[in-house]
Structures are given as C-alpha cells and as structure tokens.
Amino acid sequence: MTDSTRLDAINERLAQLVEITRETAVVSWGNAVASRELRLTTERQGQSIERLARSVGELSRAVFDASQSSRAAASAAQSAAEAATEAAFFSRNSLDTLRD
C-alpha cells in the first residue's frame, strides 16, 4: 500500500468521522430541544394540577358551606314548624276557652 493510498483511506475515514460527528451533534441538539419542551410541558402540567387542586379545595369548601346552610335551613324550618304547631295548639285552646 502506497503512502497516497494510505492517505486516501485516512481521509475517507476522517470524512466518515466528521459526518458521524455532525449527525451526533444534530441528534444532541434535537434531544436538547425535546428535553426543554418536555420540561416546559411538565411545568405547565404541574401548574394545571395546582390550579385543579385549588379548585377542588374551593369546591369542597362550597359544598361544606352549602351543607351547613342546608342544616341551618332545616333547623330553622323545624323551629318554624314547632312554633306553628304551638300557635295552632294555643289558638285551638283559646278558641275552646272562648266557646265555653
């Protein structure tokens, strides 16, 4: 093998290595971009999950408040019914007393 042939083989191999290096750089750049996009997407998902958790908490408080209001309304209705029953009983007794 002559020196010229050896140099040609070395140059060919160097050209292949340069091409492989370029391809590797392109893939690495693509991976970096994809990694950044994934990180941003993950951050956005995290923010969405935080907003969802706050909304669920607010909804839970609203449901609790509504249940407390319902209990208060039921208690007030029961008190009103008892008062109406007493008033009806008193009216009946008063009417009976007036008749006698």
C-alpha positions in Angstrom: 0.0 0.0 0.0 1.5 3.3 -1.0 1.5 6.4 1.1 -1.0 8.0 -1.2 -3.4 5.1 -0.8 -3.0 5.2 2.9 -3.7 9.0 3.0 -6.7 8.5 0.8 -8.0 5.8 3.3 -7.3 8.0 6.3 -9.0 11.0 4.6 -12.0 8.8 3.8 -12.2 7.6 7.3 -11.9 11.2 8.7 -14.7 12.3 6.4 -16.9 9.5 7.8 -16.0 10.5 11.3 -16.8 14.1 10.5 -20.2 13.1 9.1 -20.9 10.9 12.2 -19.9 13.8 14.5 -22.3 16.1 12.6 -25.1 13.6 12.9 -24.4 13.2 16.6 -24.5 17.0 17.0 -27.8 17.2 15.2 -29.3 14.4 17.4 -27.9 16.0 20.5 -29.4 19.4 19.6 -32.7 17.7 18.9 -32.6 15.9 22.2 -31.8 19.2 24.0 -34.8 20.9 22.3 -37.1 17.9 23.1 -35.8 17.9 26.7 -36.6 21.7 27.1 -40.0 21.2 25.6 -40.7 18.3 27.9 -39.6 20.3 30.9 -41.8 23.2 29.9 -44.7 20.8 29.3 -44.1 19.2 32.7 -44.1 22.7 34.4 -47.4 23.6 32.7 -48.9 20.3 33.8 -47.7 21.0 37.3 -49.3 24.4 37.3 -52.5 23.0 35.9 -52.6 20.3 38.6 -52.0 23.1 41.3 -55.0 25.1 39.8 -57.1 21.9 39.8 -56.2 21.2 43.4 -57.1 24.8 44.4 -60.4 24.5 42.5 -61.2 21.2 44.2 -60.5 22.7 47.6 -62.7 25.7 46.8 -65.5 23.4 45.6 -65.1 21.2 48.7 -65.4 24.3 50.9 -68.5 25.5 48.9 -70.1 22.1 49.3 -69.4 22.1 53.1 -70.8 25.6 53.4 -73.9 24.6 51.5 -74.4 21.6 53.7 -74.0 23.8 56.7 -76.6 26.2 55.2 -78.9 23.3 54.5 -78.6 22.1 58.1 -79.3 25.6 59.3 -82.3 25.9 57.0 -83.6 22.5 58.1 -83.2 23.5 61.7 -85.0 26.9 61.1 -87.8 25.0 59.2 -88.2 22.6 62.1 -88.3 25.5 64.6 -90.9 27.3 62.5 -92.9 24.1 62.3 -92.8 23.7 66.0 -93.8 27.3 66.5 -96.7 26.9 64.1 -97.8 23.8 65.9 -97.6 25.6 69.2 -99.5 28.5 67.8 -102.2 26.3 66.3 -102.5 24.5 69.7 -102.7 27.8 71.5 -105.3 29.1 69.1 -107.3 25.9 69.4 -107.2 26.2 73.2 -108.1 29.9 73.1 -111.0 29.1 70.7 -112.2 26.3 73.0 -111.9 28.6 76.0 -113.9 31.3 74.3 -116.7 28.9 73.3 -117.0 27.7 76.9 
